[in-house]
Amino acid sequence: MTSRMSSSDSAQGSASASTGQARDRSAAAESGKSTASGGFARSIRLLDEIVSHGPLRFAELQERLSVPKASLHRALHDLQAERLVQFDDRSLTYSAGYRVLELANRVWVRSDLRTLASDQLEKLARLSDETVQLSVLADTHAVYIDSVESTNNVRMSMSIGNKVPVYCTGAGKVLLAGCTETEQRDIIGRIQFAVFTPNTITRKEQLMDELVAIRARGYADDNEEHFAGIRCVAAAIVDSANSPVAAISITAPTFRTEHKRIVQWRKWLMAATSEISMRLSPVARR
């Protein structure tokens, strides 16, 4: 006997097969997401265990977390690659890496920095009678987190939360200058150079030369590099490792920035940032 399938039966069979394949693909995708999510959660649990109870040996971690050896090895390898965990060859133990401390310090500093710096911002604004701003580094930009505006009718005004390029602003350049060479190369490699004025730095080599000079003298100038008719001087606030955590800048229209005033602003800025840096880590600086 020969069996036959009608065209409608064939269509239904194809539709069912397609639906089944779609379900399989969806299930596979969800499984992949679940695995990735599980791996991330496992790494977080592992890091929390090491930070809270370390140094710990591999066997101790496996016992505490009930994680397969292969999975634990992968998670530890990833955390070590990100400098979140470090391994001691002598004791054969895992402990919190320096990056954990760096991240914790950044969170603390940023949450308290405006309070620590507020009186110095006010003082600089009174002395200079110009706009004073507090900024932090955010990838290829500097972001304003506080400011005291000038009382002059003609003044520079930028809202808190605004970001400006690191390569053509005083705050951005002084923050970038304080980074390690590796960090500088990484950030500069991602900069999309744009021309804002005839004075804008547009070449990596030119920027690197400028950063060397800034690091040597301790302050950065913005000579109408971002906005025509606007000049700026900036200095960095640093932590106990001498790494920049923020910058303070004085910004003014060019017609009020004669050389004598700029020189005085630099002195005031460096004194203010030195004072705030001392407040950040007083013990290390005694």
Buried (B, 14 or more C-beta within 10 A) or exposed (E): EEEEEEEEEEEEEEEEEEEEEEEEEEEEEEEEEEEEEEBEEBBEBBBEBBBEEBBBBBEBBBEBBEBEEEBBEBBBEBBBEEEBBBBEEEEEBBBBBEBBEBEEBBEEBEEEBBEBBBEBBEBBBEBBBBBBBBBBBEEBBBBBBBBBBBEEEEBBEBEEEBBBBBBBBBBBBBBBBBBEEEEBEEBBEEBEBEEBBEEBBEEBEEBBEBBEEBBEEBBBBBBBBBBEEBBBBBBBBBBEEEBBBBBBBBBBBEEBBEEEBBEBBBEBBBEBBBBBBBBBBEEEEE
